[in-house]
Amino acid sequence: MSAQDTVLVVGAGPAGLSAAATVAAMGKKAVIVEKEDVLGGAPIISGYAKLVPSGEWAKDAIGRMVSRVEGDGNVSIHKSTKVSQLDGEAGNFTATLSNGSKVEAGSIVLATGFTHFDSINKPEWGFGTYEDVLTTSQMEQMVATGKIQCPSDGRVPERVAILLCVGSRDRQIGREWCSKICCTVSANLAMEIKEISPSTDVFIYYMDIRTFGLYEDKFYWKSQEEFKTKFVKARIAEVTKSPDGRLLVKGEDTLVKRPIVIPMDIVVHAIGMDPNALNPEIAKTFGIGLEKHGFIDKAEQYTNSQGTTRKGIYTCGASTGPEDIDTSIAQGQSAGSRAVADLFSAQKVAV
């Protein structure tokens, strides 16, 4: 395996798996380096339920992507491994891995993803204080069990509240971006809860609804019209507990301009997408820049799609900002193609 026929792919979530499969399909070698001990990224590690927009279970859809690269002779995989040092330049990189291996690669794809916002940073909304306050990831794990119940005592909830924009669009905590997919995921989650527990009423509290493109009809309207999800435009101040043990969602209904105090059995935080917590380390190792919020900085995209600030290194998926899975997969194909094009260019020069 030489640098002239090899692409190093860092990260094995949907974008990285897509990039590696693309490289292999084009007849080149892909070397995947994944810091976790499993492949599949956030959908597998965080236990996602049904994916948006396909409606497929994450374990099945992402599982197929994992199987595709694991069964491809052009793909080699290093799990529980990180890149500790990178030397060389475009066309002739040498990566030293934390397991002691060295990889020579002509180009690199960074598919290093994101970190879920930690709801502990919004303490006034009850996470970490009350057992029945969950994140969307935790609620999806519950959906995957096929049973909706209050963690505190196992009862079937009469009411579930989903609070949008937890860790997004919030300058007070330094999160000045929209996480793009949370509104759609929450509408989908509301339908999943109702399918499993028809007696449970689901409320979504929002600043604005951003179910972009065709998701407006497939998720926003469908969740209301077919599954009776109740959308409430509000500013939430805090989540507390009433004497009878139920949660109280307190804030202002911003349409009618009046205070609200609503009893709930479960409150779900629709958590946003933060930059990968390891991005400062990644930027230093690979010699690339970060944009002001801490995501990987992109090159100009009109003639250098998926490019970074360093020649020969490409990026894709949520490493550059909040992204949905389908777009991440498409970007992975794009980044893989760009990386392989570099290999062919280098071979022409060599000839």
C-alpha positions, -999 to 999 in steps of 0.1 A, spaced: 0 0 0 16 33 -11 7 69 -7 -2 71 -44 -31 47 -41 -43 54 -6 -67 78 11 -68 81 49 -103 85 63 -105 98 98 -139 90 115 -163 62 107 -198 78 111 -221 81 81 -199 106 63 -167 87 69 -182 53 59 -195 69 27 -161 84 19 -143 51 24 -168 32 3 -165 57 -25 -127 55 -24 -128 17 -25 -154 17 -54 -130 39 -74 -103 12 -71 -82 29 -45 -73 19 -9 -91 35 21 -77 33 56 -103 42 82 -91 54 116 -118 55 142 -113 66 178 -142 45 192 -143 7 194 -173 5 170 -181 19 136 -211 40 128 -207 72 146 -234 90 166 -263 70 152 -248 38 166 -230 51 197 -259 72 209 -285 46 201 -307 65 176 -341 50 168 -356 57 133 -336 80 111 -349 111 94 -361 111 67 -360 75 57 -377 61 88 -353 32 89 -339 20 122 -304 34 126 -289 0 135 -302 -14 102 -294 16 79 -260 24 93 -253 -13 99 -254 -18 61 -229 10 57 -206 -6 82 -209 -41 66 -201 -26 32 -167 -13 43 -159 -42 66 -164 -66 36 -144 -46 11 -109 -57 4 -99 -22 -5 -107 -9 30 -86 -15 62 -98 -3 96 -82 8 128 -106 10 157 -99 26 191 -72 46 173 -63 82 167 -39 100 144 -12 113 167 11 129 141 9 139 104 40 146 83 44 154 46 23 172 22 -5 167 -3 3 136 -24 27 122 2 13 123 37 26 100 65 2 95 95 15 81 127 -13 63 146 -18 59 183 -15 21 179 20 25 166 11 20 129 21 44 101 -1 51 71 12 66 39 -16 84 20 -18 108 -9 -49 126 5 -70 127 36 -107 129 45 -117 142 79 -151 129 89 -147 137 125 -183 147 133 -197 166 162 -204 164 199 -239 165 213 -246 195 234 -245 187 271 -278 197 287 -260 202 321 -251 236 306 -289 245 307 -295 236 344 -326 258 347 -343 233 324 -340 204 348 -316 180 332 -294 163 358 -318 174 386 -350 155 377 -349 119 366 -378 124 341 -359 151 322 -342 135 292 -323 144 260 -336 134 226 -308 108 224 -321 92 256 -357 94 244 -347 77 212 -331 49 232 -364 45 250 -383 44 217 -360 16 206 -371 -5 235 -407 -3 223 -419 10 257 -426 46 268 -424 51 306 -412 76 332 -377 67 343 -386 77 379 -413 52 385 -421 33 353 -456 48 348 -469 55 313 -467 93 308 -499 112 301 -479 142 288 -445 146 272 -429 180 264 -401 184 239 -382 216 243 -365 228 211 -332 246 207 -315 233 238 -279 243 230 -288 261 198 -296 297 189 -286 307 224 -260 335 226 -261 335 264 -243 301 264 -222 308 233 -243 287 209 -251 312 181 -260 286 154 -291 266 145 -285 229 147 -306 224 115 -322 190 121 -336 192 157 -370 205 147 -375 176 122 -360 150 146 -384 162 174 -415 161 152 -404 125 142 -398 116 178 -433 129 188 -448 105 162 -427 76 174 -438 82 210 -475 84 199 -472 52 179 -459 33 210 -481 50 235 -513 63 219 -526 76 252 -497 100 256 -501 136 245 -469 152 231 -462 189 232 -434 207 213 -423 240 227 -405 261 201 -391 296 192 -394 289 155 -400 258 135 -374 250 108 -384 217 92 -367 227 59 -376 216 24 -400 186 20 -397 179 58 -423 206 64 -450 183 50 -436 149 60 -428 157 96 -443 191 107 -478 188 93 -480 150 96 -471 151 133 -499 175 139 -526 162 116 -521 125 120 -505 122 154 -521 152 171 -488 167 183 -494 201 199 -469 228 189 -467 258 214 -447 289 205 -430 298 238 -400 310 257 -392 284 285 -378 299 317 -374 268 338 -385 233 346 -393 225 382 -412 199 401 -447 201 416 -457 187 450 -474 157 433 -441 147 417 -449 159 381 -426 182 363 -437 218 357 -427 236 325 -427 274 331 -424 302 306 -443 325 283 -467 316 255 -453 342 230 -483 341 208 -508 352 234 -483 369 256 -491 352 288 -473 331 314 -476 294 313 -471 267 339 -478 233 324 -476 199 342 -457 172 324 -446 137 331 -415 137 309 -396 166 295 -372 160 266 -344 184 256 -339 186 218 -301 189 221 -281 207 195 -249 199 177 -216 213 191 -182 212 174 -163 180 181 -148 185 215 -115 172 200 -114 198 172 -85 219 187 -64 187 189 -75 177 154 -67 211 140 -32 210 155 -25 174 143 -36 180 107 -25 216 104 -60 229 94 -80 259 106 -112 261 126 -140 287 120 -150 310 148 -174 286 165 -149 258 166 -161 237 136 -135 227 109 -131 256 85 -139 250 49 -121 263 18 -141 282 -7 -167 257 -20 -174 267 -56 -142 252 -70 -128 234 -39 -158 215 -26 -151 197 7 -117 213 9 -102 226 41 -75 252 47 -48 227 39 -42 212 4 -49 175 1 -71 174 32 -109 172 27 -138 172 52 -174 162 52 -205 158 74 -211 176 107 -174 183 112 -180 217 95 -213 225 112 -247 209 120 -257 186 93 -283 159 86 -274 123 79 -284 122 42 -264 153 34 -234 140 54 -235 108 33 -235 128 1 -207 150 13 -187 118 22 -191 107 -14 -180 141 -26 -150 142 -3 -140 106 -12 -141 116 -49 -120 147 -44 -94 127 -25 -92 100 -52 -90 127 -79 -59 140 -61 -44 105 -63 -49 104 -101 -35 139 -105 -4 128 -86 0 98 -108 -1 119 -139 26 142 -126 47 112 -117 44 98 -152 
